[in-house]
Amino acid sequence: MLLTESLGDVKHRELFQNRDEIRRMNAMLKEYYTFLESLWQEARVIRFTEDPLFFTDCKYVYGAIPSHLNELLNQRVAAEMEQFLLINKVERYRGANK
């Protein structure tokens, strides 16, 4: 996951002051992710950077820093992962019972 450029809550957001540093780190992360995806093309990639909830919660329990998200988006990511794992589990079950 990339670093967020903003923090706040659902109603109000502010940009981090070190956006240039965040953007440099995100550019490097994107290169790493592209490389990993080229090695493992069948990997399921979850992308939420365009989601309106892609921001750091200003009151996040673990700290309001760019690598932390917010509880709403964390729940979406967890649901996406759970759905993917469930689908794979069903497919493996079906494959084993043919």
N, C-alpha and C positions, 0 to 999 in steps of 0.2 A: 504494500500500500504506500502511496505517496504521502508526503507531508502536507498538512493543510496550510493555507495562507491566511486563514481568518479564525478568529475566536469570538465567542459570544454565547448567545442562546437562540432559541427559535425565532424570537422577535427582533433581536438586534445583534449585529456583527460588526467587528472591527478587524482591520487587516493587521497582521503581525508587523512589527517595525523592521524585522530582518527578512523581508520578502525576497530580496536579491539572493541571500544565502539559501533560503528555502528553495528558490527556483533552481539554483545551481545543484543543490542536493537532489532535487526531483529529476533534473536532467540526467544525473549520474544513475539514479535509481532506475529510470526508464531504460537506460542502456543495459543495465544488469538484467532487468526483467525481459527485455527483448532477446538478450543472449540466452537466458534460461528457457524462454519459450521456443527458441530455435532448436534447443537440445531436446525438449520434451513437448513436441507439438500436440500431443493428445491431452495435455494438462488443461484442466478447467481453470480459467482465469476470471476472477471476480474484480470488476472495475466499478468504483463508486465515485470517482473524482468529479463526475458531472452531476452527481446527485445534489439537490439543493441542501441536503443535510450534511454535506462534506465540509465540516468545520470542527474546531476544537471547542468543547464546552468550557466556558470561562470558570466554571465551578467544578470541573472534573476532579474526582477524588484523587487521581494519581498525578495531577498537575496539568495546568493549562499550557501545554507545549505542543508544537506542531505535529509531533508523532502520535498524539492522542486524539481520539475522535470525540464523539458524544454518545450517550446511551442509546438514543434513537437509531443512529446509523450503526452502532455496534450490534443492535438487535437485528437490523436488516441484513448485515453481513452474516451473522449467526444463522438466520433463517435461510439465507441463500446456501450456506454451507450444509445445513441440515437437509435441505431439499435435495441437493446434489448427492449427498451420502445416501439418502433414502432411495433415490432413483438407482444408484449403483448397486445398492443392496438388493433391490427387487430384480434388477437385470442379472446379477450373479445367481440369485435364487432360481430364476427362470432357466438360466443356462445350465445349472446343475441338475435340474429336474426334467431335462429333455430326454 
